Amino acid sequence: MSPLTQRMFTVLAATSAILSFSAGARAQGHWVKLAPLPEKSEEFSFVGANGKIYLFGGLPEGTTPPKGLVQEYDPATDKWTKKKNMPLPTHHAAVASYGGKIYLFGGAAQLEAGGPTQIPVNNTWEYDGAADSWRALAPDPIARMAAAAVEVGGKFYVIGGASVHPGAKLTSIGPTTPHRSLDTNEVYDPAANKWENRSPMPTARNHSAAGVVGDKIYVIGGRLGSGVITTGSNTDIVEEYDPATDGWGYARARMPTPRSGMGWATYLGRIYVAGGEIYDSHEFAAMRAFEAYDPATNQWSVLPPLPAARHGVNVAVIGNRIYVIGGHLTGDGSGGKAADSDANDAFEFRDK
């Protein structure tokens, strides 16, 4: 391919991506850079609530304890505020919001000084951002990390994750420790402070994305087998769950880019998936992929990629912007502290 032909191909490919985005989302947009993350780290848990974005946790390299940070971003002022630390510092917790409160489920922690930092836990917490206060709630029946949590009808569905084998003693989730991906699907009712089992997910996985459209839950991509990228396998599978019938539907259109460790958010009936990581015989890398799934048409759109490749990114929608914050610039374990990103990029939607 000549240099001129290659340049023409690149321009056509970029134009195609923008057209695909415009047709899929019925809007145009662009990336903008905002106030950087004050204290960067890997593996925050993220959520939007009350017009602000919250990042919980943080995991340094090695056996350094999880940070337990709580960082609040206000898009209206483009400013960050550091809040009180978590009562139990964890990473890879599942998190969702409802009624102005934030709920965190499970995750992984360091339970003894100098010990491993990947022990799955079953704690449930309610965080009040306005009061900057925490409240312990009924624990999850199973200890797990890297699950996905969503809210439907005032209840939280916590799906998938990684944990030890049934009946086994809790131990670190690592490349050489026995553990598995989970198909577990449990619902937590904050009004009753009670957990109940639901129909298990067809494909056991962890580090997946999830979104709610039309009161149905869509679990997207993630990691099969192991909870560790170097021993697990990414998937592009999309599965639909109906809480009203406690039933799983047929497999939906596959995600264009199989990946795990990504960020996600729902906007105007579409689920947006940003970043992630891949590990196979050819590459070990973070990803720039930015794609949107429309359950109504069962179709995907490939959108303009992230400004920089990252996995473990933190994503939320406020107004007409999707915010993609922090993350790690390399595949997990292939870079040190310097590879943590402080980026705060927003994709701003514009009407035609």
Beta strands, then each sheet from edge to edge (+ up, - down):
strand 1: 28-33
strand 2: 42-49
strand 3: 52-59
strand 4: 69-74
strand 5: 79-82
strand 6: 94-98
strand 7: 101-105
strand 8: 108-109
strand 9: 119-120
strand 10: 124-128
strand 11: 133-137
strand 12: 148-152
strand 13: 155-159
strand 14: 162-163
strand 15: 180-181
strand 16: 185-189
strand 17: 194-197
strand 18: 209-213
strand 19: 216-224
strand 20: 233-242
strand 21: 247-248
strand 22: 263-267
strand 23: 270-274
strand 24: 277-279
strand 25: 284-286
strand 26: 290-294
strand 27: 299-302
strand 28: 314-318
strand 29: 321-325
strand 30: 344-350
sheet 1: 1+ 30- 29+ 28-
sheet 2: 2+ 3- 4+ 5-
sheet 3: 6+ 7- 10+ 11-
sheet 4: 8+ 9-
sheet 5: 12+ 13- 16+ 17-
sheet 6: 14+ 15-
sheet 7: 18+ 19- 20+ 21-
sheet 8: 22+ 23- 26+ 27-
sheet 9: 24+ 25-
end
